[in-house]
Amino acid sequence: MNSSRAAEIAVSFPDIVLPAESVDLERWAVIACDQFTSDPSYWEAVERFVGDAPSTLHMVLPEAYLGGTDEAGRRERIAATMERYSTDGTLRTVSESMVYVLRTLNTGTLRRGIITALDLEEYDYSPGSTAQVRASEETIPARLPARVDVRRGAALETPHVLVLYDDPGSSVTAALDGAAADLEVLYDTPLMERGGSVRGLRIPAATPVADAVVAALADLDTVDRYGFRFATGDGNHSLAAAKALWEEHKAAGAAPDDPRRWCLVELVNVYDPGLPFHPIHRLVTGNEGALLDALLHHSDARFHGFPVDRIAGHIAYEGLSPREIAFVGPTQAGILTLPEDGDLPVAIADAAIAAVEEAEVDYVHGFEEVVTVAEQRDGVAIVLPEIDRGQLFATVSRDGALPRKAFSLGEARDKRYYLECRSLRQT
């Protein structure tokens, strides 16, 4: 029963490929490739720790290395490593299963997720999409070719994509928690570089617990309320690259059961307490006065000025409401209060930045960090409020995908680590 109903909601019970029991899982599992992109020292530390041990480090291309002189060589080594791991006993296969992922963050908070394969036929990131699976943030086509190239030569995939579902009552994980004690433990390991730990429990197809999970996902009223079932969280560009490659293969005559039609992802409840939503602030260099004028023009906001040397303390103490933007420049500072019925603050900020000639923007996590770097660079920190997670699905339904870099799901060390794999080869 669960296989056909799972297909209706765009998920499946794939053959999960895991490291053999002899493999050191702490060295095997490496954080998502799009983290620490401006911190090569992080990846250097990972390389020292991993060495020549079997590891997903040898199967992915950290974005910190994109554009490097050895990028082509890295791609070739990735493909060769996947082929070797597939044949030399490094890997084992767990047939027709999902995985209940229990990730303990470095803070001690628990995040629950479900590894499944998502049907790319049901995913569309295009504006105006009516698909079951949609992008929560804008997809930049220019960012896809590098990811498509890596996947094109890959024998295996390993996911860092988080796909969100809207379950305020936590009915899906409740169906699993009651059966967790009886599920097979597939892995249980600490994660390198202060990543916490992770435990994986097998959900075999055609079992009562599998039926319960699929039924709980299918019974959510998300489609009736919003018109779609799932929204991408992290890894939207990786999912979009998988979609692009599948469209290539489909156009070339690939069969409907071709494994490249699916992408391995982790489903996470948007309300999960281990999934904090953080704003991503903007650091802008350019004409300070023109930028403030553009913000006021695009937002119809009220501006409450502060002394430059006091506003950071005010923001830290008071915080920002969902309809406020803080402006912290070298000579001007204040809080913009936006109308209640206007665009999202992040959309207003991006429109204002785009309107300022020669303005350059960086994206910075953390309030203190963006204010400090703005001072160092003689730039402007545009501090954004947190996005209400309870409004994410409604916003995507009403307005489409949010602007890129609209939010971050947790801190960098909280992101998904590569661990499970799936074969992309037709058997």
N, C-alpha and C positions, 0 to 999 in steps of 0.2 A: 504493500500500500504506500509506504513512505517514498519510494522511488518516483512513482508517477505524480504524487502530490508535490514532492520536492521539485520536480521539473516544472510544474505549474508556477512555482514561485522563484524560479531561476537558480536553484541550488541543486547540488548533487552529492553523492557519496563516492568520492574519488578513491583510487588507490593512492595511499599516502606513502611516500618514500622517506625513510628516516635513517640516520646513521646506525651502523651496526653497534651492538652493545659494547664492543671493544673500543669505540671511538670516544675520546674525551669531549663531552658535550660542552664544557665551558670554553674550550678552544674552537669547537665547531660553530657555535652560535655567535653571529656578529650583527651589530646594529644596522639598521636600514642605511642604504648607500647614500641617501640624500641628507644625512646628518653630519654635522661638524665639517661642512664644506669649506669653511674659511679657517679651519684649525688642523693643518696637516699633522701637528704633533699628536693629536688623538689617534690618527690612523697609523702613525709611526709606532706608537705604543702598542696598538693592536697587532701590527706586523711582528714586533719583537715578541709579544706573548704567544702568538700563534706559531711562528716559525714555519716549519715544513709539515706540521700536523694537519690531518684532514680538517678542513674548515670551509665554511661558506665564504670566508674572505677570499678564497681562491676561485670563487664562482660568481662574484659580483664585481662591478666597477664602481668604487666609491666616487662620488661626484667631485670630491676634492682633487681627483686626478684627471678630470675631464679637460681636454685641451693640452695635456702634457705631451712631451716628446715620445713617450712610450705607450700612448693610448692604444694604438693599433696592436702592439705586442701584447698588451694586457688582454685585449679582446680574444686574441688567438689562444692565449694561455687559459682563459676562462673556458672556452669551448673544449680545449684538450683536457682540462681538469674534469669537466662534467662527464666526458666520455670515459675517462679513467675510473672515476668514482663509480660509474654505472656498471663496470665490469670486473673490478678488482676486489670486491667484497667489502668496500667501504660502506655500502648502503644495503638496506633491507626494505621490503615492501609490506605494508599493512593494507590488506585489501578492503575495498568498499567501506570506507569509514569517514566520519567527521572526527574532529578532535576538540574536546572541551579544554580550553586553555585557561589556566589559573596563573596569572602573572602577578607576582608580588613586587611592587615597585620599591625603589631604594628607601622611600619614606615609610614603607610598611603597608601601604594601601594595596588592596587586592583589586585587580581588574579581571573580569571574566570575558572570554570570547569563544567563538566557535569557528574552527577551520573548516572550510567547505570550498568546493569549486563553483564559481559563479559563471552562469551562461552568458557569454559575451553577446549573443543575439538579443539579449534583454537589456543591454547597457547602451546608452547613448549620451554623450556629453554635449551634443549640439544644442544651441539655444532653441527653445521651443520644443524640446524633446517630450515625447509621450511614453517613453520606455519605463519599465518597472524599476530600473536602476539608473540613477542620474548623478551627475556631478554636483557637489555642493559648492565648489569653487571653479572659477574660470579656468579652462584648459588652454594652454599656450601651445599651438601647433609646432612652433619652432623648437620646443623642448622634447618632442617625440622622437626624431630620427635617431639620436644616440641610443635611446632605450629600445627602439625597434631593432637596431642593428645587433645589440646584445642578445635580444630574445630570438632573432632570426637564426643565429648560430647555436642556440642552446639546446642541449638534450634534456635539460631539467629546468624547472622553475622553482623558485623559493620565494614566498610572499613577504612583502612588507605593507601590502595594501590593507587598510582598515576600512570596512564598509559598515555604515551605521544603520541601525533600525530603531524605530520609535516605540518604546515599550515602557511607559511610565510605571506600570505595575510590576515590571520585572518578571513577567509570566514565563518567558523563555528560559531564563537561567533557573527559575524556580523548578521547572520540569527536570532540569539536570541535577540540581543540588540534592534533590531527594534520592537520586540514584547514584550519586558520585561514589559512595563507598563501595559499590559493586562493580565499578568500571575498571577496566585494565589500565594500569599506569604505563604509558608509553615512554615517558621521560620525566625526569625531575632533576633540575640542575641549577646551580648558581650561574649568573650571567656576568661576563667580564666587564671591567671598567665601571664598576658601581651601578650595574644595570638591574640589581635586585636578583630575582630568581623566577623560574617558570616551571610549571608542572603541566603535563598533558595527559588527558584521559580519553581512551578510545570510545567512540560512539559507533558501534557496528551497524550497518544497514540491516533492515528487516528484523529489528528487535523492538520491544516495547518502548525503550527509552528513545530510540530513533524516531519512532512514530510520534511520541509525545513532543519532541523538539520540533519536528516538521509541522505538526498540528498547531503548536503554539505560535510559530512564525506565520503560518498561513492564516491564523485566526486574528492576527492583529488588524485593526481597522484602518491601517495606514493608507491603503489604496482608496478607500471610500473618503477619507478625510483630505488626502493630499494629491491623489492621482498617481502615486508611485509608491514603491515598497521599500527601496533601499537608497541611501545616499552615500557617496564616497566621503571618507574622512581624510585619512592619510593615503598617499600613494596614488592620487588620481591620475597623474601623468603615466605612471607605470601601467595602470589599468587601461588607459587610453592607448598606450603603445601595444598592449596585448590585443586590443580591439582592432587597431590598424593592421597588425600582422594577420589576424584572423580574416579580415576582409580581403587581404591579398590572397591568402590561401583559398578562401571560398570562391573568389573570382577565377582562380586557376583550376577549379573543379574539386576542391577538397570535399570529402564525404561529411555528412551531418554529424557523424560520431568522431570526427577528427579531434584528437585531444587538444589542439590549439584553439578549439572553439570555447574552451573554458579557461578560467584563470583562478589560481588558488588564492583565497583571501581569508581574512579573519573578520567575522561578523561581531560587532560590539554594540550594545545598547547605548544610545546617545545619552541616557541618564545614568550610566554606570559611574559610581563614585570614583573609580580608578581612571576616569577619562576626563581630566580637567580641561576646560576650554580657556585658553589664554589668548588675548589679543596680540597681534603682531604690529608693532608701532612703525612709524615712518620717520626716517632721518633724511632731511632734505637740505641740500646745499644749493644756494642760489639767492635770488632777491627776496630778502626777508619781508619787506613791506608788500611787495607784489603777491607773495604767498598768502599773507594774512588777508589782503583785499580779495584774493580769489576764494579763500575759504568763506568769507562773509558773503560774497556774491553767489556762490554755489549752494549755500545752506540757508540763507535768510535767517541767520542765527543772531542771537544777542551775545555781545562780547563783554566779559567782565575782566578788566585788566588787573594784573598783579605785579608787584615788584619782581623783577627777574630773579633776584636772590631769595625769594620767598615762595614762589609758586610750587617748586618741587616738594617742599615740605607740606604745603597745603594738599597737593594731590595725594601724597603718601598717607596723609592723615584722613582726609575726607573721602578719597577715592572718586571715581567718576560715575555718574549715573549713565544708564544706557543711551541717553540722548545728549551726551556731552563729549567734546573734544578739547584736549588741552594743547595750547600752543606755547612752546618754550623756545624762544629765540635769543640771540645775543643781546638785543636791546628792547624787545617787546615780549610780553608773556601774558597769558590769560586763559580763561575758560570760555569756550563757545557753547552756548546752550541752544540746541537745535529744536525746531518745531516737532511736535509729537508725530505728525503724519508725514514726515519727509522721508528721504532715502536713508539707508543705513549710514552711520558715521563713517565707516570705512569707504563706502562708495563716494561720499562727499569729499573725503580727504583725497582720494585718488583723482577725482575729477578736478579738484583745485590744483593739485600738483601738475597734472597734465596741461593745465592752462597757463602755467608759468614758463615762459621761454627760458631755456637753458637750465631749468631745475633738474637736479640729479637726485635720485632717491635710493636709499638702502632700506632693507627690512630688518628690524632689530627686535629680538625677544627680550622682554623684561623692561619695566618702567625705569628702574635705576640705570640700566645699561644704556637705554636710548638717550636719556638726559645727559649722562656722563659723556657719551661719545659725541653728542651734539655740541657740548661745550668744548671738547677737545678739537673738533673740526670747525668751530665757528659756524655751525649750522643750526637748523631748527628741528626740534623734536616735536612731532605730531603724535601725541599720546592718545590712544584710542581706548574706549571702554570694552569691557568684556561682552561677548555676544551671549545672549540668552539661549542656552542649549534647547530649551523647551520651544523656542520659536524657529529653530533651524529648518525643520521640514516645512513649516508653514511659509517661511520666507522663500525657500527654494521653489515651492509650489506657486507662490504668488509672483515672485520677481525673477525666477530663474537662478542660475548659479551666482554665488557671491563673487566679488572681485578676488583675484589671486592674492594669496597671503592675507586672507581675511582673518584667519584664526589658526591657532596651533593646538593640537591635542596633546597636552602635557609638555614637559620639558624634554630636551634632546635625549637624555638618558632613559626617558620613559618610553621611547618609540619602540616599535616592534623589532625584535631580533629575528634574523633568518634562522630557521631550524628545520621545519618540515619542507619536503620537496614533492614534486609531482613530475612524472615523465611527460615530455612533449612529443614523444615518438609514437607513431601508430604501431600497434602490436598486431 
